[in-house]
């Protein structure tokens, strides 16, 4: 396994028997850096939530603040010494934009020097604290941190293709799905596809994603077909009009024409004939 396992977002559950039911109290969720005292709890949650095994070196880097940045979610309303115990987390690392998987999608600013990206490694929330906005708040912490660094161009991550709750969350938070990676994850001997999501910061954005390019070409082709069809229709109508004489020398309407569709044809012929995106 590589030094850092491929990023993963939780999609399973775990039990929290020691936690009083949330319906009986109002949680007070706070966020702080992950520290060495969180090692065992962090390792346990990863083991319970994810189908991917993370080595001890990964957790050492997280809790000791090596080359990984992290945030812990805790519930300060929990009694009996559990107020500082992790109920959610997000881990991430910096990568050079030019060496990332999305280097072709970044709009670079040469005046800013060596530009970076923040890659989310893992994100998880224990089952009893889901649907409370904890995961969303953790992602916001990452985005806020990335935005505070002038040379950072965005936040990106992978999510397994069947994790629909996570996919919906990222879309609601304005992440852009830029590509699908076939067989990205290998879990228990079986390959699974992954989606790659990006959130651009500090004025950065993709100059043109593959999907944008396809849409642009399709719109251009569709507009061209409309223009050609319109011109052919008008030529046929003009040929028919040559055999029609009017007493007052004004333009006559064919039996199949009305003033409405004739005016519409004139507008098409006088316009540019292209739909803009």
TORKE-509003 format. One line per field, with one value per atom (N, C-alpha, C): x negated, y, z; chain; residue in three letters; residue number from 0. Coordinates in steps of 0.05 Angstrom, whole numbers, plus 5000, padded with zeros to 4 digits. Layout:
BEGIN
px	c(X;...);
py	c(Y;...);
pz	c(Z;...);
chain	c(A;...);
res	c(ala;...);
n	c(NUM;...);
//
This chain:
BEGIN
px	c(4983;5000;4983;4991;4976;4975;4959;4955;4982;4998;5024;5045;5063;5084;5101;5113;5130;5153;5160;5181;5207;5221;5246;5265;5290;5311;5329;5336;5351;5378;5386;5411;5422;5415;5425;5431;5436;5445;5428;5430;5416;5433;5430;5447;5433;5449;5438;5455;5452;5469;5466;5442;5438;5451;5460;5470;5500;5509;5538;5552;5577;5591;5593;5587;5587;5614;5636;5662;5667;5651;5655;5638;5620;5604;5596;5588;5580;5549;5538;5509;5497;5472;5457;5432;5434;5413;5392;5367;5344;5322;5305;5284;5256;5238;5210;5191;5165;5145;5144;5138;5134;5107;5105;5080;5073;5049;5040;5059;5073;5092;5115;5119;5141;5133;5108;5097;5115;5121;5136;5164;5177;5204;5205;5186;5185;5181;5163;5158;5183;5197;5221;5243;5247;5269;5262;5237;5229;5234;5227;5230;5260;5277;5306;5320;5311;5326;5317;5291;5281;5273;5277;5269;5239;5226;5198;5182;5160;5143;5122;5121;5101;5079;5054;5032;5027;5012;5006;4992;4975;4960;4979;5001;5021;5031;5039;5051;5030;5005;4983;4980;4981;4979;5002;5026;5049;5047;5042;5043;5019;4997;4973;4969;4989;4988;4965;4959;4937;4944;4946;4953;4983;4999;5028;5041;5061;5077;5103;5114;5138;5155;5181;5200;5216;5221;5238;5264;5285;5311;5316;5323;5329;5355;5368;5393;5388;5386;5379;5402;5425;5447;5447;5428;5427;5417;5429;5420;5399;5390;5372;5346;5334;5308;5307;5330;5330;5332;5331;5336;5314;5291;5269;5264;5281;5278;5288;5274;5281;5308;5325;5350;5350;5329;5326;5298;5289;5262;5260;5240;5232;5202;5188;5159;5153;5132;5125;5095;5085;5057;5054;5031;5025;5011;5019;5005;4999;4978;4972;4993;5003;5024;5014;4989;4978;4974;4974;4969;4995;5017;5042;5057;5078;5094;5110;5113;5129;5112;5087;5069;5078;5092;5102;5127;5139;5164;5160;5135;5129;5121;5133;5125;5103;5078;5055;5050;5038;5030;5000;4985;4955;4944;4959;4950;4950;4964;4966;4945;4928;4908;4919;4908;4916;4943;4963;4990;4997;5015;5021;5051;5058;5085;5087;5111;5115;5131;5120;5133;5145;5171;5184;5179;5166;5159;5182;5192;5214;5233;5258;5280;5300;5307;5326;5340;5364;5380;5393;5392;5404;5434;5446;5474;5493;5489;5508;5507;5487;5485;5490;5500;5505;5531;5534;5557;5559;5537;5536;5519;5509;5493;5463;5455;5427;5408;5414;5396;5394;5416;5416;5399;5401;5385;5356;5349;5321;5309;5325;5316;5312;5330;5328;5302;5294;5269;5245;5246;5225;5225;5248;5251;5241;5249;5241;5210;5199;5170;5156;5165;5153;5156;5178;5183;5165;5155;5137;5109;5102;5075;5075;5063;5064;5056;5037;5027;5044;5063;5080;5102;5106;5125;5150;5152;5176;5174;5197;5199;5211;5199;5210;5209;5224;5227;5238;5236;5249;5272;5292;5314;5323;5326;5334;5361;5364;5387;5414;5415;5442;5448;5431;5437;5454;5480;5498;5502;5503;5506;5483;5458;5435;5435;5443;5444;5464;5487;5508;5497;5483;5472;5452;5434;5414;5427;5447;5461;5475;5488;5501;5482;5457;5436;5421;5431;5419;5393;5387;5364;5371;5352;5356;5346;5363;5354;5340;5314;5299;5293;5293;5289;5295;5299;5303;5279;5268;5244;5252;5249;5257;5237;5248;5231;5212;5218;5200;5195;5215;5213;5211;5194;5193;5199;5223;5233;5240;5227;5232;5231;5211;5207;5225;5242;5261;5256;5257;5252;5278;5276;5299;5291;5310;5305;5306;5294;5293;5300;5313;5317;5297;5288;5269;5283;5285;5298;5278;5283;5265;5281;5271;5282;5259;5263;5242;5243;5220;5218;5199;5201;5183;5184;5208;5212;5204;5195;5188;5213;5211;5233;5223;5236;5228;5233;5212;5216;5238;5240;5262;5261;5280;5280;5289;5283;5291;5321;5336;5365;5374;5362;5368;5362;5340;5332;5352;5362;5382;5407;5416;5441;5438;5414;5410;5411;5399;5399;5427;5442;5469;5487;5484;5500;5493;5468;5459;5470;5468;5479;5509;5523;5552;5561;5546;5552;5547;5525;5520;5541;5551;5572;5597;5604;5627;5625;5601;5597;5600;5588;5589;5618;5633;5660;5678;5672;5687;5683;5657;5651;5664;5663;5676;5706;5718;5747;5753;5737;5742;5738;5718;5714;5738;5748;5772;5796;5799;5822;5819;5794;5789;5795;5788;5794;5824;5838;5867;5880;5867;5879;5876;5856;5852;5877;5892;5915;5940;5938;5962;5961;5983;5985;6005;5999;6017;6024;6049;6059;6044;6037;6025;5995;5983;5954;5941;5957;5946;5940;5924;5917;5941;5946;5969;5961;5979;5974;5983;5967;5974;5996;6011;6033;6023;5998;5988;5975;5973;5961;5981;5972;5988;5970;5981;5964;5946;5954;5937;5912;5915;5892;5874;5886;5870;5852;5863;5847;5824;5831;5811;5788;5794;5774;5756;5768;5752;5733;5742;5724;5700;5705;5683;5662;5672;5654;5638;5648;5634;5615;5618;5602;5576;5560;5534;5537;5559;5564;5549;5538;5523;5535;5536;5544;5519;5519;5495;5499;5476;5476;5459);
py	c(4976;5000;5025;5046;5071;5083;5103;5117;5127;5139;5148;5134;5120;5106;5126;5117;5134;5145;5170;5183;5168;5169;5155;5171;5170;5183;5162;5165;5144;5138;5112;5104;5079;5078;5056;5066;5049;5058;5046;5058;5047;5053;5038;5042;5060;5074;5092;5086;5063;5056;5074;5087;5103;5131;5139;5165;5167;5184;5187;5194;5184;5191;5221;5229;5258;5271;5255;5267;5277;5268;5276;5301;5309;5332;5346;5370;5385;5385;5374;5372;5400;5402;5427;5420;5420;5411;5433;5426;5444;5431;5447;5436;5445;5427;5432;5415;5420;5403;5376;5356;5329;5328;5317;5316;5288;5283;5256;5240;5253;5238;5225;5234;5223;5198;5189;5168;5143;5131;5107;5110;5132;5137;5141;5156;5161;5135;5118;5092;5074;5075;5059;5067;5093;5103;5096;5099;5092;5062;5046;5017;5009;5023;5017;5028;5050;5063;5055;5050;5047;5018;5010;4983;4982;5005;5007;5008;4993;4992;5014;5030;5051;5042;5046;5037;5057;5047;5063;5089;5089;5113;5135;5129;5149;5163;5148;5160;5176;5167;5182;5209;5210;5235;5254;5242;5259;5272;5255;5265;5282;5278;5294;5318;5322;5346;5346;5322;5320;5335;5321;5334;5331;5326;5324;5344;5358;5376;5363;5369;5354;5371;5363;5376;5354;5358;5339;5353;5338;5347;5334;5350;5339;5351;5337;5346;5354;5380;5390;5385;5377;5372;5344;5327;5299;5298;5282;5279;5258;5256;5234;5233;5256;5257;5251;5251;5245;5271;5294;5319;5325;5313;5317;5294;5274;5250;5255;5246;5250;5238;5254;5243;5247;5260;5264;5275;5274;5283;5287;5303;5305;5308;5293;5295;5303;5318;5328;5333;5336;5343;5362;5375;5393;5378;5384;5374;5397;5394;5415;5413;5436;5436;5423;5427;5417;5387;5375;5346;5331;5345;5333;5320;5305;5292;5311;5336;5356;5379;5373;5395;5407;5391;5401;5418;5419;5434;5460;5466;5489;5513;5536;5561;5573;5573;5581;5611;5621;5649;5650;5655;5654;5674;5695;5715;5704;5682;5672;5650;5644;5624;5596;5579;5550;5547;5538;5537;5509;5508;5483;5477;5453;5444;5429;5429;5413;5388;5365;5339;5327;5323;5310;5280;5270;5242;5226;5233;5218;5238;5230;5245;5226;5229;5210;5222;5213;5221;5196;5192;5169;5170;5146;5144;5161;5162;5177;5207;5217;5246;5253;5235;5241;5256;5269;5286;5310;5319;5343;5364;5359;5379;5378;5357;5356;5353;5335;5331;5356;5370;5395;5416;5418;5437;5431;5405;5397;5405;5401;5408;5438;5453;5483;5492;5477;5484;5481;5459;5455;5477;5484;5504;5531;5538;5563;5564;5542;5540;5543;5529;5531;5559;5572;5599;5619;5613;5632;5631;5613;5610;5620;5642;5655;5637;5619;5602;5577;5573;5549;5554;5535;5538;5523;5504;5489;5466;5454;5430;5408;5384;5363;5336;5317;5291;5270;5245;5223;5212;5202;5189;5165;5142;5118;5122;5111;5118;5111;5092;5084;5099;5117;5132;5156;5151;5173;5195;5189;5211;5231;5220;5238;5254;5241;5255;5278;5273;5294;5317;5311;5331;5349;5338;5353;5371;5360;5376;5400;5396;5418;5439;5431;5450;5462;5458;5471;5459;5434;5420;5412;5411;5403;5375;5358;5331;5333;5329;5334;5309;5285;5261;5236;5214;5188;5170;5158;5142;5112;5097;5069;5052;5035;5017;5030;5054;5070;5056;5045;5032;5001;4989;4959;4951;4940;4932;4903;4888;4859;4845;4853;4840;4850;4869;4879;4909;4916;4944;4960;4985;5003;5030;5042;5068;5090;5112;5136;5161;5180;5206;5225;5244;5264;5291;5302;5328;5350;5374;5397;5421;5436;5462;5482;5500;5520;5544;5554;5576;5597;5621;5643;5651;5651;5660;5640;5616;5596;5582;5573;5556;5542;5520;5505;5522;5524;5538;5526;5500;5487;5457;5447;5419;5402;5376;5359;5360;5361;5362;5389;5411;5437;5437;5424;5424;5408;5386;5370;5385;5399;5415;5437;5450;5472;5463;5440;5429;5421;5408;5400;5424;5445;5469;5482;5482;5494;5479;5452;5435;5438;5439;5441;5468;5489;5516;5517;5504;5504;5490;5468;5453;5470;5485;5502;5523;5535;5556;5545;5522;5510;5503;5491;5484;5508;5530;5554;5566;5566;5577;5561;5534;5517;5522;5525;5531;5557;5577;5604;5603;5588;5586;5573;5552;5538;5557;5573;5592;5613;5623;5644;5634;5609;5597;5596;5589;5587;5614;5635;5662;5673;5663;5674;5670;5649;5644;5656;5672;5684;5714;5725;5753;5767;5790;5805;5831;5839;5863;5888;5889;5913;5912;5892;5889;5884;5877;5870;5841;5833;5804;5788;5766;5749;5726;5715;5692;5667;5646;5620;5608;5589;5577;5564;5555;5543;5563;5589;5609;5626;5636;5656;5679;5701;5724;5718;5701;5695;5680;5657;5642;5656;5673;5689;5708;5722;5741;5726;5701;5686;5679;5672;5665;5689;5712;5736;5743;5737;5743;5724;5698;5679;5687;5696;5702;5727;5745;5770;5768;5746;5743;5729;5724;5711;5681;5670;5641;5623;5634;5617;5621;5599;5600;5603;5621;5625;5610;5600;5586;5601);
pz	c(5000;5000;5000;4987;4986;5013;5016;5042;5052;5035;5043;5026;5039;5023;5008;4987;4971;4987;4982;4997;4997;5020;5022;5040;5032;5048;5060;5085;5099;5085;5087;5076;5091;5116;5133;5160;5179;5205;5228;5251;5275;5299;5320;5344;5364;5379;5400;5426;5439;5461;5485;5488;5512;5510;5486;5481;5487;5504;5509;5483;5479;5454;5450;5425;5419;5422;5420;5422;5451;5470;5498;5505;5487;5493;5467;5469;5445;5443;5421;5419;5415;5425;5421;5406;5379;5362;5359;5364;5361;5344;5333;5316;5326;5325;5335;5319;5321;5307;5321;5305;5317;5330;5354;5369;5377;5388;5395;5412;5430;5447;5431;5406;5390;5374;5377;5360;5360;5383;5384;5374;5381;5372;5342;5331;5302;5287;5297;5284;5286;5308;5311;5292;5290;5271;5243;5235;5207;5202;5222;5219;5217;5232;5232;5208;5198;5176;5148;5144;5117;5111;5086;5077;5069;5070;5063;5089;5090;5114;5113;5134;5136;5155;5148;5164;5187;5207;5230;5224;5203;5195;5188;5175;5167;5192;5212;5236;5252;5252;5265;5251;5225;5211;5217;5220;5226;5253;5274;5302;5309;5295;5300;5282;5264;5247;5228;5216;5197;5172;5150;5125;5119;5140;5138;5156;5146;5162;5169;5192;5201;5219;5220;5238;5252;5278;5293;5300;5300;5309;5336;5356;5383;5393;5411;5423;5452;5457;5484;5504;5495;5513;5524;5515;5524;5553;5569;5598;5601;5626;5635;5620;5614;5602;5572;5559;5530;5513;5526;5511;5491;5493;5475;5456;5458;5441;5413;5393;5365;5358;5345;5334;5303;5293;5265;5259;5234;5227;5197;5190;5162;5161;5143;5140;5111;5108;5081;5079;5055;5051;5027;5026;5004;4981;4957;4933;4914;4899;4879;4857;4848;4828;4802;4795;4770;4771;4795;4798;4806;4806;4815;4792;4798;4778;4762;4771;4757;4747;4742;4732;4706;4690;4664;4667;4691;4695;4710;4718;4734;4716;4722;4709;4726;4715;4731;4730;4751;4753;4758;4737;4739;4760;4766;4785;4814;4819;4846;4852;4833;4838;4838;4856;4857;4870;4855;4865;4875;4895;4908;4908;4916;4920;4947;4958;4982;4974;4981;4974;4999;5000;5023;5022;5044;5046;5057;5081;5093;5106;5107;5120;5131;5156;5168;5193;5197;5220;5232;5258;5270;5266;5267;5259;5275;5301;5319;5315;5300;5295;5265;5250;5222;5219;5196;5189;5208;5219;5236;5223;5199;5185;5193;5207;5216;5193;5174;5151;5135;5131;5115;5129;5155;5170;5169;5170;5167;5140;5119;5092;5090;5103;5103;5116;5137;5150;5131;5115;5096;5074;5064;5044;5054;5079;5091;5094;5102;5105;5078;5058;5031;5020;5025;5014;5027;5052;5066;5056;5038;5028;4999;4993;4967;4944;4948;4926;4922;4939;4937;4916;4898;4876;4879;4898;4902;4921;4926;4943;4926;4927;4911;4926;4916;4930;4911;4920;4906;4923;4910;4925;4908;4922;4908;4894;4870;4853;4864;4883;4894;4920;4929;4954;4947;4942;4934;4954;4981;5000;4999;4996;4994;4969;4947;4921;4922;4933;4936;4953;4974;4992;4977;4962;4948;4926;4913;4893;4905;4928;4942;4951;4956;4966;4943;4918;4894;4886;4894;4882;4854;4836;4809;4804;4793;4786;4758;4757;4733;4717;4730;4715;4732;4717;4730;4724;4745;4743;4746;4725;4726;4741;4759;4775;4793;4803;4820;4846;4859;4885;4881;4896;4897;4926;4929;4956;4956;4973;4975;4948;4932;4907;4884;4890;4870;4864;4838;4831;4831;4840;4840;4828;4813;4801;4822;4814;4832;4816;4829;4818;4830;4814;4824;4825;4849;4853;4860;4851;4855;4864;4883;4892;4888;4869;4863;4882;4890;4909;4898;4911;4904;4875;4864;4836;4815;4823;4804;4794;4769;4758;4734;4727;4704;4679;4661;4636;4619;4620;4605;4611;4626;4633;4609;4608;4586;4581;4603;4599;4587;4596;4584;4554;4546;4518;4502;4512;4498;4494;4516;4514;4494;4494;4475;4446;4440;4413;4405;4423;4416;4411;4427;4422;4396;4389;4364;4340;4341;4320;4317;4340;4340;4328;4335;4325;4295;4285;4257;4241;4252;4238;4236;4257;4257;4235;4233;4213;4185;4179;4153;4146;4165;4160;4155;4170;4166;4138;4129;4103;4080;4083;4063;4062;4085;4085;4071;4077;4065;4034;4025;3996;3982;3995;3983;3982;4003;4004;3983;3979;3959;3931;3925;3899;3895;3916;3913;3909;3921;3919;3891;3875;3848;3830;3836;3819;3830;3851;3863;3858;3847;3841;3859;3868;3885;3871;3875;3861;3871;3897;3908;3909;3896;3895;3922;3942;3968;3969;3989;3991;3999;3985;3991;4008;4023;4040;4025;4028;4017;4034;4023;4039;4065;4066;4090;4109;4102;4119;4134;4156;4170;4176;4184;4190;4213;4232;4255;4247;4231;4225;4204;4188;4169;4184;4204;4220;4234;4243;4257;4239;4214;4194;4189;4187;4181;4204;4229;4252;4251;4244;4243;4222;4199;4177;4183;4199;4204;4228;4244;4268;4262;4283;4280;4275;4285;4281;4300;4322;4341;4369;4384;4412;4429;4448;4465;4491;4501;4527;4547);
chain	c(A;A;A;A;A;A;A;A;A;A;A;A;A;A;A;A;A;A;A;A;A;A;A;A;A;A;A;A;A;A;A;A;A;A;A;A;A;A;A;A;A;A;A;A;A;A;A;A;A;A;A;A;A;A;A;A;A;A;A;A;A;A;A;A;A;A;A;A;A;A;A;A;A;A;A;A;A;A;A;A;A;A;A;A;A;A;A;A;A;A;A;A;A;A;A;A;A;A;A;A;A;A;A;A;A;A;A;A;A;A;A;A;A;A;A;A;A;A;A;A;A;A;A;A;A;A;A;A;A;A;A;A;A;A;A;A;A;A;A;A;A;A;A;A;A;A;A;A;A;A;A;A;A;A;A;A;A;A;A;A;A;A;A;A;A;A;A;A;A;A;A;A;A;A;A;A;A;A;A;A;A;A;A;A;A;A;A;A;A;A;A;A;A;A;A;A;A;A;A;A;A;A;A;A;A;A;A;A;A;A;A;A;A;A;A;A;A;A;A;A;A;A;A;A;A;A;A;A;A;A;A;A;A;A;A;A;A;A;A;A;A;A;A;A;A;A;A;A;A;A;A;A;A;A;A;A;A;A;A;A;A;A;A;A;A;A;A;A;A;A;A;A;A;A;A;A;A;A;A;A;A;A;A;A;A;A;A;A;A;A;A;A;A;A;A;A;A;A;A;A;A;A;A;A;A;A;A;A;A;A;A;A;A;A;A;A;A;A;A;A;A;A;A;A;A;A;A;A;A;A;A;A;A;A;A;A;A;A;A;A;A;A;A;A;A;A;A;A;A;A;A;A;A;A;A;A;A;A;A;A;A;A;A;A;A;A;A;A;A;A;A;A;A;A;A;A;A;A;A;A;A;A;A;A;A;A;A;A;A;A;A;A;A;A;A;A;A;A;A;A;A;A;A;A;A;A;A;A;A;A;A;A;A;A;A;A;A;A;A;A;A;A;A;A;A;A;A;A;A;A;A;A;A;A;A;A;A;A;A;A;A;A;A;A;A;A;A;A;A;A;A;A;A;A;A;A;A;A;A;A;A;A;A;A;A;A;A;A;A;A;A;A;A;A;A;A;A;A;A;A;A;A;A;A;A;A;A;A;A;A;A;A;A;A;A;A;A;A;A;A;A;A;A;A;A;A;A;A;A;A;A;A;A;A;A;A;A;A;A;A;A;A;A;A;A;A;A;A;A;A;A;A;A;A;A;A;A;A;A;A;A;A;A;A;A;A;A;A;A;A;A;A;A;A;A;A;A;A;A;A;A;A;A;A;A;A;A;A;A;A;A;A;A;A;A;A;A;A;A;A;A;A;A;A;A;A;A;A;A;A;A;A;A;A;A;A;A;A;A;A;A;A;A;A;A;A;A;A;A;A;A;A;A;A;A;A;A;A;A;A;A;A;A;A;A;A;A;A;A;A;A;A;A;A;A;A;A;A;A;A;A;A;A;A;A;A;A;A;A;A;A;A;A;A;A;A;A;A;A;A;A;A;A;A;A;A;A;A;A;A;A;A;A;A;A;A;A;A;A;A;A;A;A;A;A;A;A;A;A;A;A;A;A;A;A;A;A;A;A;A;A;A;A;A;A;A;A;A;A;A;A;A;A;A;A;A;A;A;A;A;A;A;A;A;A;A;A;A;A;A;A;A;A;A;A;A;A;A;A;A;A;A;A;A;A;A;A;A;A;A;A;A;A;A;A;A;A;A;A;A;A;A;A;A;A;A;A;A;A;A;A;A;A;A;A;A;A;A;A;A;A;A;A;A;A;A;A;A;A;A;A;A;A;A;A;A;A;A;A;A;A;A;A;A;A;A;A;A;A;A;A;A;A;A;A;A;A;A;A;A;A;A;A;A;A;A;A;A;A;A;A);
res	c(unk;unk;unk;unk;unk;unk;unk;unk;unk;unk;unk;unk;unk;unk;unk;unk;unk;unk;unk;unk;unk;unk;unk;unk;unk;unk;unk;unk;unk;unk;unk;unk;unk;unk;unk;unk;unk;unk;unk;unk;unk;unk;unk;unk;unk;unk;unk;unk;unk;unk;unk;unk;unk;unk;unk;unk;unk;unk;unk;unk;unk;unk;unk;unk;unk;unk;unk;unk;unk;unk;unk;unk;unk;unk;unk;unk;unk;unk;unk;unk;unk;unk;unk;unk;unk;unk;unk;unk;unk;unk;unk;unk;unk;unk;unk;unk;unk;unk;unk;unk;unk;unk;unk;unk;unk;unk;unk;unk;unk;unk;unk;unk;unk;unk;unk;unk;unk;unk;unk;unk;unk;unk;unk;unk;unk;unk;unk;unk;unk;unk;unk;unk;unk;unk;unk;unk;unk;unk;unk;unk;unk;unk;unk;unk;unk;unk;unk;unk;unk;unk;unk;unk;unk;unk;unk;unk;unk;unk;unk;unk;unk;unk;unk;unk;unk;unk;unk;unk;unk;unk;unk;unk;unk;unk;unk;unk;unk;unk;unk;unk;unk;unk;unk;unk;unk;unk;unk;unk;unk;unk;unk;unk;unk;unk;unk;unk;unk;unk;unk;unk;unk;unk;unk;unk;unk;unk;unk;unk;unk;unk;unk;unk;unk;unk;unk;unk;unk;unk;unk;unk;unk;unk;unk;unk;unk;unk;unk;unk;unk;unk;unk;unk;unk;unk;unk;unk;unk;unk;unk;unk;unk;unk;unk;unk;unk;unk;unk;unk;unk;unk;unk;unk;unk;unk;unk;unk;unk;unk;unk;unk;unk;unk;unk;unk;unk;unk;unk;unk;unk;unk;unk;unk;unk;unk;unk;unk;unk;unk;unk;unk;unk;unk;unk;unk;unk;unk;unk;unk;unk;unk;unk;unk;unk;unk;unk;unk;unk;unk;unk;unk;unk;unk;unk;unk;unk;unk;unk;unk;unk;unk;unk;unk;unk;unk;unk;unk;unk;unk;unk;unk;unk;unk;unk;unk;unk;unk;unk;unk;unk;unk;unk;unk;unk;unk;unk;unk;unk;unk;unk;unk;unk;unk;unk;unk;unk;unk;unk;unk;unk;unk;unk;unk;unk;unk;unk;unk;unk;unk;unk;unk;unk;unk;unk;unk;unk;unk;unk;unk;unk;unk;unk;unk;unk;unk;unk;unk;unk;unk;unk;unk;unk;unk;unk;unk;unk;unk;unk;unk;unk;unk;unk;unk;unk;unk;unk;unk;unk;unk;unk;unk;unk;unk;unk;unk;unk;unk;unk;unk;unk;unk;unk;unk;unk;unk;unk;unk;unk;unk;unk;unk;unk;unk;unk;unk;unk;unk;unk;unk;unk;unk;unk;unk;unk;unk;unk;unk;unk;unk;unk;unk;unk;unk;unk;unk;unk;unk;unk;unk;unk;unk;unk;unk;unk;unk;unk;unk;unk;unk;unk;unk;unk;unk;unk;unk;unk;unk;unk;unk;unk;unk;unk;unk;unk;unk;unk;unk;unk;unk;unk;unk;unk;unk;unk;unk;unk;unk;unk;unk;unk;unk;unk;unk;unk;unk;unk;unk;unk;unk;unk;unk;unk;unk;unk;unk;unk;unk;unk;unk;unk;unk;unk;unk;unk;unk;unk;unk;unk;unk;unk;unk;unk;unk;unk;unk;unk;unk;unk;unk;unk;unk;unk;unk;unk;unk;unk;unk;unk;unk;unk;unk;unk;unk;unk;unk;unk;unk;unk;unk;unk;unk;unk;unk;unk;unk;unk;unk;unk;unk;unk;unk;unk;unk;unk;unk;unk;unk;unk;unk;unk;unk;unk;unk;unk;unk;unk;unk;unk;unk;unk;unk;unk;unk;unk;unk;unk;unk;unk;unk;unk;unk;unk;unk;unk;unk;unk;unk;unk;unk;unk;unk;unk;unk;unk;unk;unk;unk;unk;unk;unk;unk;unk;unk;unk;unk;unk;unk;unk;unk;unk;unk;unk;unk;unk;unk;unk;unk;unk;unk;unk;unk;unk;unk;unk;unk;unk;unk;unk;unk;unk;unk;unk;unk;unk;unk;unk;unk;unk;unk;unk;unk;unk;unk;unk;unk;unk;unk;unk;unk;unk;unk;unk;unk;unk;unk;unk;unk;unk;unk;unk;unk;unk;unk;unk;unk;unk;unk;unk;unk;unk;unk;unk;unk;unk;unk;unk;unk;unk;unk;unk;unk;unk;unk;unk;unk;unk;unk;unk;unk;unk;unk;unk;unk;unk;unk;unk;unk;unk;unk;unk;unk;unk;unk;unk;unk;unk;unk;unk;unk;unk;unk;unk;unk;unk;unk;unk;unk;unk;unk;unk;unk;unk;unk;unk;unk;unk;unk;unk;unk;unk;unk;unk;unk;unk;unk;unk;unk;unk;unk;unk;unk;unk;unk;unk;unk;unk;unk;unk;unk;unk;unk;unk;unk;unk;unk;unk;unk;unk;unk;unk;unk;unk;unk;unk;unk;unk;unk;unk;unk;unk;unk;unk;unk;unk;unk;unk;unk;unk;unk;unk;unk;unk;unk;unk;unk;unk;unk;unk;unk;unk;unk;unk;unk;unk;unk;unk;unk;unk;unk;unk;unk;unk;unk;unk;unk;unk;unk;unk;unk;unk;unk;unk;unk;unk;unk;unk;unk;unk;unk;unk;unk;unk);
n	c(0;0;0;1;1;1;2;2;2;3;3;3;4;4;4;5;5;5;6;6;6;7;7;7;8;8;8;9;9;9;10;10;10;11;11;11;12;12;12;13;13;13;14;14;14;15;15;15;16;16;16;17;17;17;18;18;18;19;19;19;20;20;20;21;21;21;22;22;22;23;23;23;24;24;24;25;25;25;26;26;26;27;27;27;28;28;28;29;29;29;30;30;30;31;31;31;32;32;32;33;33;33;34;34;34;35;35;35;36;36;36;37;37;37;38;38;38;39;39;39;40;40;40;41;41;41;42;42;42;43;43;43;44;44;44;45;45;45;46;46;46;47;47;47;48;48;48;49;49;49;50;50;50;51;51;51;52;52;52;53;53;53;54;54;54;55;55;55;56;56;56;57;57;57;58;58;58;59;59;59;60;60;60;61;61;61;62;62;62;63;63;63;64;64;64;65;65;65;66;66;66;67;67;67;68;68;68;69;69;69;70;70;70;71;71;71;72;72;72;73;73;73;74;74;74;75;75;75;76;76;76;77;77;77;78;78;78;79;79;79;80;80;80;81;81;81;82;82;82;83;83;83;84;84;84;85;85;85;86;86;86;87;87;87;88;88;88;89;89;89;90;90;90;91;91;91;92;92;92;93;93;93;94;94;94;95;95;95;96;96;96;97;97;97;98;98;98;99;99;99;100;100;100;101;101;101;102;102;102;103;103;103;104;104;104;105;105;105;106;106;106;107;107;107;108;108;108;109;109;109;110;110;110;111;111;111;112;112;112;113;113;113;114;114;114;115;115;115;116;116;116;117;117;117;118;118;118;119;119;119;120;120;120;121;121;121;122;122;122;123;123;123;124;124;124;125;125;125;126;126;126;127;127;127;128;128;128;129;129;129;130;130;130;131;131;131;132;132;132;133;133;133;134;134;134;135;135;135;136;136;136;137;137;137;138;138;138;139;139;139;140;140;140;141;141;141;142;142;142;143;143;143;144;144;144;145;145;145;146;146;146;147;147;147;148;148;148;149;149;149;150;150;150;151;151;151;152;152;152;153;153;153;154;154;154;155;155;155;156;156;156;157;157;157;158;158;158;159;159;159;160;160;160;161;161;161;162;162;162;163;163;163;164;164;164;165;165;165;166;166;166;167;167;167;168;168;168;169;169;169;170;170;170;171;171;171;172;172;172;173;173;173;174;174;174;175;175;175;176;176;176;177;177;177;178;178;178;179;179;179;180;180;180;181;181;181;182;182;182;183;183;183;184;184;184;185;185;185;186;186;186;187;187;187;188;188;188;189;189;189;190;190;190;191;191;191;192;192;192;193;193;193;194;194;194;195;195;195;196;196;196;197;197;197;198;198;198;199;199;199;200;200;200;201;201;201;202;202;202;203;203;203;204;204;204;205;205;205;206;206;206;207;207;207;208;208;208;209;209;209;210;210;210;211;211;211;212;212;212;213;213;213;214;214;214;215;215;215;216;216;216;217;217;217;218;218;218;219;219;219;220;220;220;221;221;221;222;222;222;223;223;223;224;224;224;225;225;225;226;226;226;227;227;227;228;228;228;229;229;229;230;230;230;231;231;231;232;232;232;233;233;233;234;234;234;235;235;235;236;236;236;237;237;237;238;238;238;239;239;239;240;240;240;241;241;241;242;242;242;243;243;243;244;244;244;245;245;245;246;246;246;247;247;247;248;248;248;249;249;249;250;250;250;251;251;251;252;252;252;253;253;253;254;254;254;255;255;255;256;256;256;257;257;257;258;258;258;259;259;259;260;260;260;261;261;261;262;262;262;263;263;263;264;264;264;265;265;265;266;266;266;267;267;267;268;268;268;269;269;269;270;270;270;271;271;271;272;272;272;273;273;273;274;274;274;275;275;275;276;276;276);
//
